[in-house]
Amino acid sequence: MKKFWIGLGILMIVLFAGLQIAEKVIMGGQSYYVQITTDGEKIETEDDRGNQVIEYKYELPGYDKDAKKKNLEFLGMKDRPLKKDAYLKITWNQNKGVTSYEEVQKNAIPEKALKQLESERWWTNGKNYWSKRINESLRQK
């Protein structure tokens, strides 16, 4: 009987370790940092019961801790846009794409990634500024 309990204990430990490894492989991945700069694209669908589901799709550049860029596409799983200018830590998996995200404070972002996000923000704001000015001048003519 003692051998049975020892065997059962070992089996439980092996199963638990296997599940932890499987979760890391399936849901784990590389961390990237993004800044929400748009309201996202609103997507309205229905679930299996016919209830309306609202999600927001984002396509943003993300940077890892070494400032390597990856264009990331993910859904904000809320019925409203994500908070503008918020920083997110995104987990990206080669097999599944974006598997999770969480809001982080600016001081939690690695320095190299933050520098790239800030320069991306500056570039985007500059393009938007000049685009607005050009459109305004064209309308005045």
Disulfide bonds with the S-S distance in Angstrom:
none
